[in-house]
Amino acid sequence: MMLSDQQVSDQSLKEYLDQKVQLYNHRSFIENDPISIPKQYHLQQDIEITAFWTAMLAWGQRKTIISKSQELFSLMDGKPYDFIRNHSEKDRKSLLHFKHRTFQPSDTLYFAIRLQRFYQEHESLESAFVINQGSNDFSLEKSLINFREQFFDNDQYLDRTKKHIATPAKKSACKRLNMFLRWMVRKDKNDVDFGIWKNIPKAKLHIPLDVHVHRVALRLGLTQRKQSDWNTVLEITSRLSEFDPKDPAKYDYALFGIGVIDDKRKLPTE
């Protein structure tokens, strides 16, 4: 059977990206990545809290993200779940010293208060992402929209705090939430991602779209959209699903690695 030029091109691109996944989806990736923060913990709730909060702080240089996340959890005496679950108003005063870029102390306080209320009612943060959804009909878009609505379901927050939790309802790319879900849901033999959540299919994960991933995706022809928005996430994820329908988010390693570590090299489409 003769293959078309497009099929040959797609096969070449898949092979190239698979090679990059093998290169970067490795435990050596952890040390210099924000995922190194939750990797310091073993209790599931500690992992969830540190992963979620670190992901929400993940803009700027990775070295700074790691440093600021370590600073935050040191204010909780290195026991984030115990602090979140049991802290009093007096205990929250220690958090007034924390800020990162536009994430101000008032945002920190609201996150602590809201997470406390959640963990007093639920065992796992996964519950907030799978509400009223089964694995067979799971919609990530619906999940992210519902999560943000839950997170801000009272009047104790300042309007500015809401910008720290993105939503597809506003066409945001939701990079940090998609990265957090990749950490929690994906599981493979390399053990970079945690894979501790079992009710969200990894086939439903979407690519965490940042400036590096978007730039590489454009260069590789995975999208022609110049806007870094939710529709671009859908388009890129759909293309990557053609290469691996069961685990499209694994290609985040390839696109991010090419964009940040390997950016000087010529791509196969160039």
Backbone hydrogen bonds in HBPLUS format (Angstrom, degrees):
<---DONOR---> <-ACCEPTOR-->    atom                        ^
c    i                          cat <-CA-CA->   ^        H-A-AA   ^      H-
h    n   atom  resd res      DA  || num        DHA   H-A  angle D-A-AA Bond
n    s   type  num  typ     dist DA aas  dist angle  dist       angle   num
A0008-VAL N   A0004-SER O   2.94 MM   4  6.24 160.3  1.98 153.8 159.3     1
A0009-SER N   A0005-ASP O   2.85 MM   4  6.02 157.9  1.90 146.0 152.6     2
A0010-ASP N   A0006-GLN O   2.82 MM   4  6.03 160.1  1.86 150.0 155.3     3
A0011-GLN N   A0007-GLN O   2.90 MM   4  6.07 158.0  1.95 146.5 152.6     4
A0012-SER N   A0008-VAL O   2.92 MM   4  6.14 157.7  1.97 148.7 154.8     5
A0013-LEU N   A0009-SER O   2.91 MM   4  6.13 156.2  1.96 148.6 155.4     6
A0014-LYS N   A0010-ASP O   2.84 MM   4  6.05 159.3  1.88 149.2 155.0     7
A0015-GLU N   A0011-GLN O   2.99 MM   4  6.19 162.0  2.02 147.8 152.3     8
A0016-TYR N   A0012-SER O   2.97 MM   4  6.16 156.0  2.03 144.3 151.2     9
A0017-LEU N   A0013-LEU O   2.87 MM   4  6.10 167.5  1.89 156.5 159.1    10
A0018-ASP N   A0014-LYS O   2.81 MM   4  5.96 158.9  1.85 151.8 158.3    11
A0019-GLN N   A0015-GLU O   3.04 MM   4  6.21 151.7  2.12 142.9 149.7    12
A0020-LYS N   A0016-TYR O   3.14 MM   4  6.48 150.5  2.23 143.8 151.8    13
A0021-VAL N   A0017-LEU O   2.86 MM   4  6.17 150.2  1.95 150.5 159.1    14
A0022-GLN N   A0018-ASP O   3.06 MM   4  6.32 160.7  2.10 147.0 151.3    15
A0023-LEU N   A0019-GLN O   3.05 MM   4  6.30 142.3  2.20 137.5 148.1    16
A0024-TYR N   A0020-LYS O   2.95 MM   4  6.14 160.9  1.99 154.0 156.9    17
A0025-ASN N   A0021-VAL O   2.73 MM   4  5.36 156.3  1.78 150.0 156.0    18
A0026-HIS N   A0024-TYR O   2.81 MM   2  5.32 132.9  2.03 106.0  91.3    19
A0029-PHE N   A0026-HIS O   2.77 MM   3  5.51 160.0  1.81 124.8 131.5    20
A0030-ILE N   A0027-ARG O   3.14 MM   3  5.51 149.1  2.24 108.2 115.9    21
A0033-ASP N   A0030-ILE O   3.03 MM   3  5.21 168.9  2.04 118.9 121.0    22
A0036-SER N   A0033-ASP O   2.89 MM   3  5.81 168.3  1.91 129.8 133.6    23
A0037-ILE N   A0034-PRO O   3.04 MM   3  5.85 165.7  2.06 122.9 126.2    24
A0039-LYS N   A0035-ILE O   3.23 MM   4  6.35 143.0  2.37 143.3 154.1    25
A0040-GLN N   A0037-ILE O   3.06 MM   3  5.67 166.3  2.08 119.1 123.4    26
A0041-TYR N   A0038-PRO O   3.10 MM   3  5.62 168.3  2.11 119.0 121.5    27
A0046-ASP N   A0043-LEU O   3.06 MM   3  5.27 118.3  2.46 102.8 118.0    28
A0047-ILE N   A0043-LEU O   2.98 MM   4  6.29 159.7  2.02 158.3 164.6    29
A0048-GLU N   A0044-GLN O   2.86 MM   4  6.16 162.9  1.89 155.2 159.7    30
A0049-ILE N   A0045-GLN O   2.97 MM   4  6.08 171.2  1.98 149.9 152.2    31
A0050-THR N   A0046-ASP O   2.99 MM   4  6.06 169.7  2.00 150.8 154.2    32
A0051-ALA N   A0047-ILE O   2.82 MM   4  5.78 155.5  1.88 147.7 155.7    33
A0052-PHE N   A0048-GLU O   2.83 MM   4  5.88 166.4  1.84 150.3 154.8    34
A0053-TRP N   A0049-ILE O   2.97 MM   4  6.04 172.1  1.98 151.1 153.7    35
A0054-THR N   A0050-THR O   2.92 MM   4  5.76 156.5  1.98 138.1 145.9    36
A0055-ALA N   A0051-ALA O   2.92 MM   4  5.96 159.4  1.97 145.5 151.6    37
A0056-MET N   A0052-PHE O   2.99 MM   4  6.26 150.3  2.08 145.6 153.9    38
A0057-LEU N   A0053-TRP O   3.09 MM   4  6.34 129.6  2.36 139.1 151.8    39
A0057-LEU N   A0054-THR O   3.09 MM   3  5.11 135.9  2.29  96.5 109.1    40
A0058-ALA N   A0055-ALA O   3.11 MM   3  4.97 160.7  2.15 103.1 108.5    41
A0059-TRP N   A0057-LEU O   2.84 MM   2  6.00 132.3  2.07 113.1  98.1    42
A0064-THR N   A0061-GLN O   3.07 MM   3  5.34 119.9  2.45 102.2 116.3    43
A0065-ILE N   A0061-GLN O   2.99 MM   4  6.33 159.7  2.04 155.4 161.8    44
A0066-ILE N   A0062-ARG O   2.97 MM   4  6.18 164.8  1.99 155.4 158.2    45
A0067-SER N   A0063-LYS O   3.09 MM   4  6.26 160.0  2.13 142.2 147.9    46
A0068-LYS N   A0064-THR O   2.86 MM   4  6.03 168.3  1.88 157.7 160.2    47
A0069-SER N   A0065-ILE O   2.97 MM   4  6.06 154.0  2.04 145.6 153.1    48
A0070-GLN N   A0066-ILE O   2.99 MM   4  6.19 159.7  2.03 149.4 154.7    49
A0071-GLU N   A0067-SER O   3.01 MM   4  6.26 152.4  2.09 143.7 151.7    50
A0072-LEU N   A0068-LYS O   2.96 MM   4  6.21 157.3  2.01 146.5 151.9    51
A0073-PHE N   A0069-SER O   3.08 MM   4  6.36 169.1  2.09 157.4 158.1    52
A0074-SER N   A0070-GLN O   2.99 MM   4  6.06 135.5  2.19 141.0 152.8    53
A0075-LEU N   A0072-LEU O   3.07 MM   3  5.37 136.3  2.27 102.0 113.6    54
A0076-MET N   A0073-PHE O   3.11 MM   3  5.00 147.5  2.22  92.9 102.9    55
A0078-GLY N   A0073-PHE O   2.93 MM   5  5.42 155.5  1.99 155.0 153.3    56
A0077-ASP N   A0074-SER O   3.00 MM   3  4.88 149.3  2.10 109.9 109.1    57
A0079-LYS N   A0076-MET O   3.10 MM   3  5.80 167.5  2.12 120.7 124.6    58
A0083-PHE N   A0079-LYS O   2.93 MM   4  6.12 162.3  1.96 159.7 165.6    59
A0084-ILE N   A0080-PRO O   2.81 MM   4  5.94 173.2  1.81 153.8 156.1    60
A0085-ARG N   A0081-TYR O   2.83 MM   4  5.83 167.0  1.85 152.0 156.4    61
A0086-ASN N   A0082-ASP O   3.06 MM   4  5.93 150.1  2.16 141.0 148.1    62
A0087-HIS N   A0083-PHE O   2.81 MM   4  5.14 135.0  2.01 154.9 154.9    63
A0091-ASP N   A0088-SER O   3.08 MM   3  5.10 116.5  2.50  94.7 109.8    64
A0092-ARG N   A0088-SER O   3.21 MM   4  6.56 141.6  2.37 145.4 155.2    65
A0092-ARG N   A0089-GLU O   3.21 MM   3  5.25 128.9  2.49  94.7 107.6    66
A0093-LYS N   A0090-LYS O   3.16 MM   3  5.70 161.7  2.20 112.6 118.2    67
A0094-SER N   A0091-ASP O   3.36 MM   3  6.31 159.5  2.40 122.8 125.0    68
A0095-LEU N   A0092-ARG O   2.94 MM   3  5.46 144.0  2.07 112.8 122.6    69
A0096-LEU N   A0093-LYS O   3.08 MM   3  5.43 157.4  2.13 109.1 116.2    70
A0098-PHE N   A0095-LEU O   3.04 MM   3  5.48 168.9  2.05 117.3 120.4    71
A0100-HIS N   A0103-PHE O   2.81 MM   3  4.96 154.1  1.88 139.0 147.8    72
A0103-PHE N   A0100-HIS O   2.74 MM   3  4.96 160.4  1.78 138.0 136.2    73
A0107-ASP N   A0104-GLN O   2.87 MM   3  5.29 128.3  2.14 111.0 124.8    74
A0108-THR N   A0104-GLN O   3.06 MM   4  6.46 154.6  2.13 151.2 159.2    75
A0109-LEU N   A0105-PRO O   2.91 MM   4  6.17 159.7  1.96 153.9 158.2    76
A0110-TYR N   A0106-SER O   3.14 MM   4  6.33 159.3  2.19 139.2 144.5    77
A0111-PHE N   A0107-ASP O   2.98 MM   4  6.22 166.4  2.00 154.2 157.7    78
A0112-ALA N   A0108-THR O   3.05 MM   4  6.28 161.1  2.09 149.7 154.6    79
A0113-ILE N   A0109-LEU O   2.96 MM   4  6.19 163.5  1.99 154.0 158.3    80
A0114-ARG N   A0110-TYR O   2.81 MM   4  5.96 168.8  1.82 159.4 162.5    81
A0115-LEU N   A0111-PHE O   2.90 MM   4  5.93 161.8  1.93 148.7 154.0    82
A0116-GLN N   A0112-ALA O   2.98 MM   4  6.05 150.0  2.07 140.6 149.0    83
A0117-ARG N   A0113-ILE O   3.13 MM   4  6.43 162.0  2.17 148.2 151.8    84
A0118-PHE N   A0114-ARG O   3.07 MM   4  6.31 154.5  2.14 144.1 151.4    85
A0119-TYR N   A0115-LEU O   2.91 MM   4  6.12 170.6  1.92 156.4 157.7    86
A0120-GLN N   A0116-GLN O   2.98 MM   4  6.11 129.9  2.24 144.6 157.5    87
A0121-GLU N   A0118-PHE O   2.96 MM   3  5.33 151.4  2.04 108.0 117.2    88
A0122-HIS N   A0118-PHE O   2.85 MM   4  5.99 132.0  2.09 146.5 161.6    89
A0127-SER N   A0124-SER O   3.26 MM   3  6.01 155.8  2.32 115.7 119.7    90
A0128-ALA N   A0125-LEU O   3.02 MM   3  5.61 144.5  2.15 114.2 122.7    91
A0129-PHE N   A0126-GLU O   2.89 MM   3  5.37 154.5  1.96 114.4 122.7    92
A0133-GLN N   A0130-VAL O   3.02 MM   3  5.29 147.2  2.13 141.7 132.9    93
A0143-SER N   A0139-SER O   2.95 MM   4  6.14 154.1  2.02 145.6 153.7    94
A0144-LEU N   A0140-LEU O   2.92 MM   4  6.17 162.7  1.95 158.9 160.6    95
A0145-ILE N   A0141-GLU O   3.12 MM   4  6.31 160.5  2.15 149.3 154.7    96
A0146-ASN N   A0142-LYS O   2.90 MM   4  6.05 164.8  1.93 151.5 155.9    97
A0147-PHE N   A0143-SER O   2.88 MM   4  6.04 156.1  1.94 147.7 154.8    98
A0148-ARG N   A0144-LEU O   3.20 MM   4  6.37 167.2  2.21 146.7 148.8    99
A0149-GLU N   A0145-ILE O   3.17 MM   4  6.40 159.3  2.21 147.3 153.2   100
A0150-GLN N   A0146-ASN O   2.93 MM   4  6.19 153.9  2.00 151.4 158.3   101
A0151-PHE N   A0147-PHE O   2.87 MM   4  6.10 161.3  1.90 154.7 160.2   102
A0152-PHE N   A0148-ARG O   3.16 MM   4  6.33 146.6  2.28 146.4 152.9   103
A0161-THR N   A0158-LEU O   2.89 MM   3  5.44 145.0  2.01 115.8 125.8   104
A0162-LYS N   A0159-ASP O   3.21 MM   3  5.70 142.6  2.36 109.5 118.1   105
A0163-LYS N   A0160-ARG O   3.39 MM   3  5.91 153.1  2.47 108.2 114.4   106
A0164-HIS N   A0161-THR O   3.10 MM   3  5.85 166.4  2.12 121.7 125.9   107
A0165-ILE N   A0162-LYS O   3.22 MM   3  5.78 167.7  2.24 115.5 119.3   108
A0170-LYS N   A0167-THR O   3.15 MM   3  5.78 161.1  2.19 115.2 120.0   109
A0172-SER N   A0167-THR O   3.38 MM   5  5.75 152.1  2.46 145.3 138.0   110
A0171-LYS N   A0168-PRO O   2.79 MM   3  4.54 160.7  1.83 108.0 110.1   111
A0230-TRP N   A0171-LYS O   2.91 MM  59  4.90 157.4  1.96 123.0 125.7   112
A0178-ASN N   A0174-CYS O   2.94 MM   4  6.09 164.8  1.97 160.1 164.9   113
A0179-MET N   A0175-LYS O   2.94 MM   4  6.12 149.2  2.03 145.4 154.1   114
A0180-PHE N   A0176-ARG O   2.98 MM   4  6.17 159.9  2.02 143.9 149.2   115
A0181-LEU N   A0177-LEU O   2.92 MM   4  6.17 161.1  1.96 151.1 155.9   116
A0182-ARG N   A0178-ASN O   2.97 MM   4  6.14 147.4  2.07 138.1 147.2   117
A0183-TRP N   A0179-MET O   3.02 MM   4  6.35 157.7  2.07 151.5 156.7   118
A0184-MET N   A0180-PHE O   3.05 MM   4  6.36 157.2  2.11 149.5 155.4   119
A0185-VAL N   A0181-LEU O   2.87 MM   4  5.80 154.3  1.94 151.9 157.4   120
A0186-ARG N   A0182-ARG O   3.10 MM   4  5.49 152.9  2.17 134.9 143.2   121
A0194-PHE N   A0183-TRP O   2.75 MM  11  5.55 140.6  1.90 143.0 154.8   122
A0195-GLY N   A0183-TRP O   3.39 MM  12  6.75 153.1  2.47 141.3 148.1   123
A0196-ILE N   A0184-MET O   2.89 MM  12  5.67 110.4  2.38 134.5 151.4   124
A0197-TRP N   A0184-MET O   3.02 MM  13  5.70 159.1  2.06 155.1 151.5   125
A0191-ASP N   A0188-ASP O   3.25 MM   3  5.90 160.9  2.29 119.3 123.9   126
A0204-LYS N   A0201-PRO O   2.94 MM   3  5.50 159.2  1.98 115.3 121.9   127
A0205-LEU N   A0202-LYS O   3.24 MM   3  5.28 162.1  2.27 102.9 108.3   128
A0214-HIS N   A0210-ASP O   2.91 MM   4  6.00 165.2  1.93 158.4 163.2   129
A0215-ARG N   A0211-VAL O   3.06 MM   4  6.06 158.3  2.11 137.5 143.4   130
A0216-VAL N   A0212-HIS O   3.09 MM   4  6.33 163.8  2.12 151.6 155.4   131
A0217-ALA N   A0213-VAL O   2.88 MM   4  6.01 159.0  1.92 149.2 155.8   132
A0218-LEU N   A0214-HIS O   2.97 MM   4  6.18 152.0  2.05 149.7 156.2   133
A0219-ARG N   A0215-ARG O   3.10 MM   4  6.35 159.2  2.15 144.6 150.3   134
A0220-LEU N   A0216-VAL O   2.87 MM   4  6.09 145.3  1.99 149.8 159.6   135
A0222-LEU N   A0217-ALA O   2.84 MM   5  5.01 145.4  1.96 156.7 157.7   136
A0221-GLY N   A0218-LEU O   3.18 MM   3  5.14 152.1  2.26  99.1 107.6   137
A0232-THR N   A0229-ASP O   3.11 MM   3  5.38 125.9  2.42 102.0 115.5   138
A0233-VAL N   A0229-ASP O   3.09 MM   4  6.50 152.0  2.17 148.2 156.6   139
A0234-LEU N   A0230-TRP O   2.96 MM   4  6.30 158.4  2.01 151.9 157.1   140
A0235-GLU N   A0231-ASN O   2.99 MM   4  6.18 154.7  2.05 140.6 147.5   141
A0236-ILE N   A0232-THR O   2.93 MM   4  6.10 172.2  1.93 156.7 158.1   142
A0237-THR N   A0233-VAL O   2.92 MM   4  5.97 166.2  1.94 151.5 156.2   143
A0238-SER N   A0234-LEU O   2.92 MM   4  5.96 153.2  1.99 142.5 150.0   144
A0239-ARG N   A0235-GLU O   3.11 MM   4  6.39 154.9  2.18 145.8 151.7   145
A0240-LEU N   A0236-ILE O   2.95 MM   4  6.24 160.1  1.99 153.3 159.1   146
A0241-SER N   A0237-THR O   2.85 MM   4  6.01 140.3  2.01 143.5 154.5   147
A0242-GLU N   A0239-ARG O   3.11 MM   3  5.37 144.2  2.24 102.0 112.1   148
A0243-PHE N   A0240-LEU O   2.98 MM   3  5.27 138.3  2.16 103.2 114.6   149
A0244-ASP N   A0240-LEU O   3.10 MM   4  6.51 150.8  2.18 147.5 156.1   150
A0247-ASP N   A0244-ASP O   3.17 MM   3  5.52 146.8  2.29 108.9 117.8   151
A0250-LYS N   A0247-ASP O   3.32 MM   3  5.92 163.7  2.34 114.7 119.4   152
A0251-TYR N   A0248-PRO O   3.23 MM   3  6.09 162.6  2.26 121.0 124.6   153
A0252-ASP N   A0249-ALA O   3.03 MM   3  5.54 164.9  2.05 114.6 118.8   154
A0253-TYR N   A0250-LYS O   3.18 MM   3  6.06 149.6  2.28 120.8 124.6   155
A0255-LEU N   A0251-TYR O   2.97 MM   4  6.23 174.0  1.97 161.1 159.9   156
A0256-PHE N   A0252-ASP O   2.86 MM   4  5.78 164.1  1.89 148.8 154.3   157
A0257-GLY N   A0253-TYR O   2.85 MM   4  5.68 154.1  1.92 137.5 146.2   158
A0258-ILE N   A0254-ALA O   2.88 MM   4  5.99 162.5  1.91 151.3 155.9   159
A0259-GLY N   A0255-LEU O   3.01 MM   4  6.07 157.6  2.06 140.3 147.0   160
A0260-VAL N   A0256-PHE O   2.85 MM   4  5.93 154.8  1.92 155.6 160.9   161
A0261-ILE N   A0257-GLY O   2.85 MM   4  5.20 144.3  1.98 131.6 143.3   162
A0262-ASP N   A0257-GLY O   2.95 MM   5  6.15 144.1  2.08 149.3 155.8   163
A0265-ARG N   A0262-ASP O   3.27 MM   3  6.09 165.3  2.29 124.4 128.3   164
A0270-GLU N   A0267-LEU O   2.99 MM   3  5.46 166.8  2.01 120.9 124.6   165
